[in-house]
């Protein structure tokens, strides 16, 4: 039973799907046919509404030719039916004149039709030429604008590079100013160091001159150390000879005043050594 029910259910679904497919296909085909017939009707109606200019001109020409032929036939019939006298001229001359008049009328009508054609299509041609000229002018303007845009972009890039160069120039100037300040400080420090070196040299020269100028006292040999004369103590004299304005010591200098005093004491101790040997 279950198998039969499942088969029936599947068959019904299959039939439903087939019916839906047929319905969709038939609907699409009907809509396509409807659009096709509608298009044909619209084309026929447009042809009926819009007259053809060439057909109209041809109809006018044929009508004029038929009218002229009818007139010519009527004139021929009138000439044949009439009683021609003996002194009457040849009717062929009149016929030729009639034909010439007809030809002239036809030429005039053709010229008029050509003029009408020019009047109809002339403004459109003029408009087309004007449009072509305007299109060319617009294209040239577009090209010129594109060239101007390229120049503007190039100028922007150059302006950006110039601004960068200006900033670099400012920073370079600031660095130069800092270097000048640093060099001025170094020059002042070198001047101070030179003054200190000269002061040290002058102190050393004075010490040497005072030590060489003092006489040496020779006494009996003793094991005790010879007392130093008051004149040998030259440190106070040297310090008195140096003015306070000459003593300019900076924190960054190499030697302080204490180091100078230690050097002076070492020089005096070196001078004491040979005195002991002579004693």
BADOVEX-340815 format. One record per residue (C-alpha): residue number from 0; residue in one letter; y, x, z. Coordinates in steps of 0.5 Angstrom, whole numbers, padded with zeros to 4 digits. Layout:
(pt NUM,"A",(Y,X,Z)),
...
END
This chain:
(pt 0,"X",(0000,0000,0000)),
(pt 1,"X",(0005,0005,0002)),
(pt 2,"X",(0003,0009,-0005)),
(pt 3,"X",(0005,0003,-0009)),
(pt 4,"X",(0011,0001,-0005)),
(pt 5,"X",(0014,0008,-0006)),
(pt 6,"X",(0012,0008,-0014)),
(pt 7,"X",(0016,0001,-0014)),
(pt 8,"X",(0022,0004,-0011)),
(pt 9,"X",(0022,0010,-0015)),
(pt 10,"X",(0021,0006,-0022)),
(pt 11,"X",(0027,0001,-0019)),
(pt 12,"X",(0031,0007,-0018)),
(pt 13,"X",(0030,0010,-0025)),
(pt 14,"X",(0031,0003,-0028)),
(pt 15,"X",(0038,0003,-0025)),
(pt 16,"X",(0040,0010,-0027)),
(pt 17,"X",(0038,0008,-0034)),
(pt 18,"X",(0042,0002,-0034)),
(pt 19,"X",(0048,0006,-0031)),
(pt 20,"X",(0048,0011,-0036)),
(pt 21,"X",(0047,0006,-0042)),
(pt 22,"X",(0053,0002,-0039)),
(pt 23,"X",(0057,0009,-0039)),
(pt 24,"X",(0056,0011,-0046)),
(pt 25,"X",(0057,0004,-0049)),
(pt 26,"X",(0064,0004,-0045)),
(pt 27,"X",(0066,0011,-0047)),
(pt 28,"X",(0064,0009,-0055)),
(pt 29,"X",(0068,0002,-0054)),
(pt 30,"X",(0074,0006,-0052)),
(pt 31,"X",(0074,0011,-0057)),
(pt 32,"X",(0073,0006,-0063)),
(pt 33,"X",(0079,0002,-0060)),
(pt 34,"X",(0083,0008,-0060)),
(pt 35,"X",(0081,0010,-0067)),
(pt 36,"X",(0083,0002,-0070)),
(pt 37,"X",(0089,0002,-0066)),
(pt 38,"X",(0091,0009,-0069)),
(pt 39,"X",(0090,0006,-0076)),
(pt 40,"X",(0094,0000,-0074)),
(pt 41,"X",(0100,0004,-0072)),
(pt 42,"X",(0100,0009,-0078)),
(pt 43,"X",(0100,0002,-0083)),
(pt 44,"X",(0106,-0001,-0079)),
(pt 45,"X",(0110,0006,-0079)),
(pt 46,"X",(0108,0006,-0087)),
(pt 47,"X",(0111,-0001,-0087)),
(pt 48,"X",(0117,0000,-0083)),
(pt 49,"X",(0119,0007,-0086)),
(pt 50,"X",(0121,0006,-0093)),
(pt 51,"X",(0120,0012,-0098)),
(pt 52,"X",(0126,0015,-0101)),
(pt 53,"X",(0123,0018,-0107)),
(pt 54,"X",(0119,0011,-0108)),
(pt 55,"X",(0126,0008,-0107)),
(pt 56,"X",(0129,0012,-0112)),
(pt 57,"X",(0124,0012,-0117)),
(pt 58,"X",(0124,0004,-0117)),
(pt 59,"X",(0132,0004,-0118)),
(pt 60,"X",(0131,0008,-0124)),
(pt 61,"X",(0125,0004,-0127)),
(pt 62,"X",(0129,-0002,-0126)),
(pt 63,"X",(0135,0001,-0129)),
(pt 64,"X",(0131,0003,-0135)),
(pt 65,"X",(0128,-0004,-0136)),
(pt 66,"X",(0135,-0007,-0136)),
(pt 67,"X",(0137,-0003,-0141)),
(pt 68,"X",(0131,-0004,-0145)),
(pt 69,"X",(0132,-0012,-0145)),
(pt 70,"X",(0139,-0011,-0147)),
(pt 71,"X",(0137,-0007,-0153)),
(pt 72,"X",(0132,-0012,-0155)),
(pt 73,"X",(0137,-0018,-0154)),
(pt 74,"X",(0141,-0014,-0159)),
(pt 75,"X",(0136,-0012,-0164)),
(pt 76,"X",(0134,-0020,-0164)),
(pt 77,"X",(0141,-0022,-0165)),
(pt 78,"X",(0142,-0017,-0171)),
(pt 79,"X",(0136,-0019,-0174)),
(pt 80,"X",(0137,-0027,-0173)),
(pt 81,"X",(0145,-0026,-0176)),
(pt 82,"X",(0147,-0027,-0183)),
(pt 83,"X",(0149,-0020,-0185)),
(pt 84,"X",(0154,-0020,-0190)),
(pt 85,"X",(0155,-0015,-0196)),
(pt 86,"X",(0160,-0010,-0193)),
(pt 87,"X",(0157,-0010,-0186)),
(pt 88,"X",(0155,-0003,-0183)),
(pt 89,"X",(0148,0000,-0182)),
(pt 90,"X",(0146,-0003,-0175)),
(pt 91,"X",(0142,0004,-0174)),
(pt 92,"X",(0149,0006,-0172)),
(pt 93,"X",(0150,0001,-0167)),
(pt 94,"X",(0143,0002,-0164)),
(pt 95,"X",(0145,0010,-0163)),
(pt 96,"X",(0151,0008,-0160)),
(pt 97,"X",(0147,0004,-0155)),
(pt 98,"X",(0142,0009,-0154)),
(pt 99,"X",(0147,0014,-0152)),
(pt 100,"X",(0151,0009,-0147)),
(pt 101,"X",(0144,0008,-0144)),
(pt 102,"X",(0143,0015,-0143)),
(pt 103,"X",(0150,0016,-0141)),
(pt 104,"X",(0149,0011,-0136)),
(pt 105,"X",(0142,0014,-0134)),
(pt 106,"X",(0145,0021,-0133)),
(pt 107,"X",(0151,0018,-0129)),
(pt 108,"X",(0146,0014,-0124)),
(pt 109,"X",(0142,0020,-0123)),
(pt 110,"X",(0148,0024,-0121)),
(pt 111,"X",(0150,0019,-0116)),
(pt 112,"X",(0143,0019,-0114)),
(pt 113,"X",(0143,0027,-0113)),
(pt 114,"X",(0150,0026,-0109)),
(pt 115,"X",(0147,0021,-0105)),
(pt 116,"X",(0141,0025,-0103)),
(pt 117,"X",(0146,0031,-0102)),
(pt 118,"X",(0150,0027,-0097)),
(pt 119,"X",(0143,0025,-0094)),
(pt 120,"X",(0140,0032,-0093)),
(pt 121,"X",(0146,0036,-0093)),
(pt 122,"X",(0149,0035,-0086)),
(pt 123,"X",(0142,0036,-0083)),
(pt 124,"X",(0141,0043,-0087)),
(pt 125,"X",(0148,0045,-0084)),
(pt 126,"X",(0146,0043,-0077)),
(pt 127,"X",(0139,0047,-0079)),
(pt 128,"X",(0144,0053,-0081)),
(pt 129,"X",(0148,0052,-0075)),
(pt 130,"X",(0142,0052,-0070)),
(pt 131,"X",(0139,0058,-0073)),
(pt 132,"X",(0146,0062,-0072)),
(pt 133,"X",(0146,0060,-0065)),
(pt 134,"X",(0139,0062,-0064)),
(pt 135,"X",(0141,0069,-0067)),
(pt 136,"X",(0147,0069,-0063)),
(pt 137,"X",(0143,0067,-0056)),
(pt 138,"X",(0138,0072,-0058)),
(pt 139,"X",(0143,0078,-0059)),
(pt 140,"X",(0146,0076,-0052)),
(pt 141,"X",(0140,0076,-0049)),
(pt 142,"X",(0139,0083,-0051)),
(pt 143,"X",(0145,0085,-0049)),
(pt 144,"X",(0144,0082,-0042)),
(pt 145,"X",(0138,0085,-0041)),
(pt 146,"X",(0141,0092,-0043)),
(pt 147,"X",(0146,0091,-0038)),
(pt 148,"X",(0141,0089,-0033)),
(pt 149,"X",(0138,0096,-0034)),
(pt 150,"X",(0144,0099,-0033)),
(pt 151,"X",(0145,0096,-0027)),
(pt 152,"X",(0139,0098,-0024)),
(pt 153,"X",(0140,0105,-0026)),
(pt 154,"X",(0147,0105,-0023)),
(pt 155,"X",(0143,0102,-0016)),
(pt 156,"X",(0138,0107,-0016)),
(pt 157,"X",(0144,0112,-0017)),
(pt 158,"X",(0148,0109,-0011)),
(pt 159,"X",(0142,0109,-0007)),
(pt 160,"X",(0141,0117,-0008)),
(pt 161,"X",(0149,0118,-0007)),
(pt 162,"X",(0148,0115,0000)),
(pt 163,"X",(0142,0119,0001)),
(pt 164,"X",(0146,0125,-0001)),
(pt 165,"X",(0152,0123,0003)),
(pt 166,"X",(0148,0122,0010)),
(pt 167,"X",(0145,0129,0008)),
(pt 168,"X",(0152,0132,0007)),
(pt 169,"X",(0154,0129,0014)),
(pt 170,"X",(0148,0131,0018)),
(pt 171,"X",(0149,0138,0015)),
(pt 172,"X",(0156,0139,0017)),
(pt 173,"X",(0154,0137,0024)),
(pt 174,"X",(0149,0142,0024)),
(pt 175,"X",(0154,0147,0021)),
(pt 176,"X",(0159,0145,0027)),
(pt 177,"X",(0154,0146,0032)),
(pt 178,"X",(0152,0153,0029)),
(pt 179,"X",(0159,0155,0029)),
(pt 180,"X",(0160,0153,0037)),
(pt 181,"X",(0154,0157,0038)),
(pt 182,"X",(0156,0163,0035)),
(pt 183,"X",(0163,0162,0038)),
(pt 184,"X",(0159,0162,0045)),
(pt 185,"X",(0155,0168,0043)),
(pt 186,"X",(0161,0172,0041)),
(pt 187,"X",(0164,0170,0048)),
(pt 188,"X",(0158,0172,0051)),
(pt 189,"X",(0157,0179,0047)),
(pt 190,"X",(0164,0180,0049)),
(pt 191,"X",(0163,0179,0056)),
(pt 192,"X",(0157,0184,0056)),
(pt 193,"X",(0161,0189,0052)),
(pt 194,"X",(0166,0189,0058)),
(pt 195,"X",(0161,0190,0063)),
(pt 196,"X",(0157,0195,0059)),
(pt 197,"X",(0164,0199,0059)),
(pt 198,"X",(0165,0198,0066)),
(pt 199,"X",(0158,0201,0068)),
(pt 200,"X",(0160,0207,0064)),
(pt 201,"X",(0167,0208,0067)),
(pt 202,"X",(0164,0207,0074)),
(pt 203,"X",(0158,0212,0072)),
(pt 204,"X",(0163,0217,0069)),
(pt 205,"X",(0168,0216,0076)),
(pt 206,"X",(0162,0218,0080)),
(pt 207,"X",(0160,0224,0076)),
(pt 208,"X",(0167,0227,0076)),
(pt 209,"X",(0167,0226,0084)),
(pt 210,"X",(0161,0229,0085)),
(pt 211,"X",(0162,0235,0081)),
(pt 212,"X",(0169,0236,0084)),
(pt 213,"X",(0166,0236,0091)),
(pt 214,"X",(0165,0243,0094)),
(pt 215,"X",(0158,0244,0097)),
(pt 216,"X",(0158,0247,0105)),
(pt 217,"X",(0152,0252,0106)),
(pt 218,"X",(0150,0253,0113)),
(pt 219,"X",(0144,0256,0117)),
(pt 220,"X",(0138,0254,0115)),
(pt 221,"X",(0136,0248,0119)),
(pt 222,"X",(0130,0243,0119)),
(pt 223,"X",(0135,0237,0120)),
(pt 224,"X",(0138,0234,0115)),
(pt 225,"X",(0146,0236,0113)),
(pt 226,"X",(0150,0230,0115)),
(pt 227,"X",(0154,0228,0109)),
(pt 228,"X",(0162,0229,0109)),
(pt 229,"X",(0166,0223,0109)),
(pt 230,"X",(0169,0225,0102)),
(pt 231,"X",(0162,0224,0099)),
(pt 232,"X",(0161,0217,0101)),
(pt 233,"X",(0165,0215,0094)),
(pt 234,"X",(0162,0208,0094)),
(pt 235,"X",(0168,0205,0097)),
(pt 236,"X",(0173,0209,0093)),
(pt 237,"X",(0169,0206,0087)),
(pt 238,"X",(0170,0199,0089)),
(pt 239,"X",(0177,0200,0091)),
(pt 240,"X",(0179,0203,0084)),
(pt 241,"X",(0175,0197,0081)),
(pt 242,"X",(0180,0191,0080)),
(pt 243,"X",(0177,0184,0081)),
(pt 244,"X",(0180,0182,0074)),
(pt 245,"X",(0175,0187,0071)),
(pt 246,"X",(0169,0184,0075)),
(pt 247,"X",(0167,0178,0070)),
(pt 248,"X",(0159,0177,0072)),
(pt 249,"X",(0156,0171,0068)),
(pt 250,"X",(0150,0168,0070)),
(pt 251,"X",(0147,0169,0064)),
(pt 252,"X",(0148,0177,0064)),
(pt 253,"X",(0143,0182,0065)),
(pt 254,"X",(0145,0186,0071)),
(pt 255,"X",(0149,0183,0077)),
(pt 256,"X",(0153,0187,0082)),
(pt 257,"X",(0148,0188,0087)),
(pt 258,"X",(0144,0192,0082)),
(pt 259,"X",(0150,0196,0080)),
(pt 260,"X",(0151,0198,0088)),
(pt 261,"X",(0143,0200,0088)),
(pt 262,"X",(0144,0204,0082)),
(pt 263,"X",(0150,0208,0085)),
(pt 264,"X",(0146,0209,0092)),
(pt 265,"X",(0141,0212,0088)),
(pt 266,"X",(0145,0216,0084)),
(pt 267,"X",(0148,0219,0091)),
(pt 268,"X",(0141,0220,0094)),
(pt 269,"X",(0139,0224,0088)),
(pt 270,"X",(0145,0228,0089)),
(pt 271,"X",(0143,0229,0097)),
(pt 272,"X",(0136,0232,0094)),
(pt 273,"X",(0139,0239,0091)),
(pt 274,"X",(0144,0240,0097)),
(pt 275,"X",(0138,0240,0102)),
(pt 276,"X",(0134,0245,0098)),
(pt 277,"X",(0140,0250,0098)),
(pt 278,"X",(0141,0249,0106)),
END
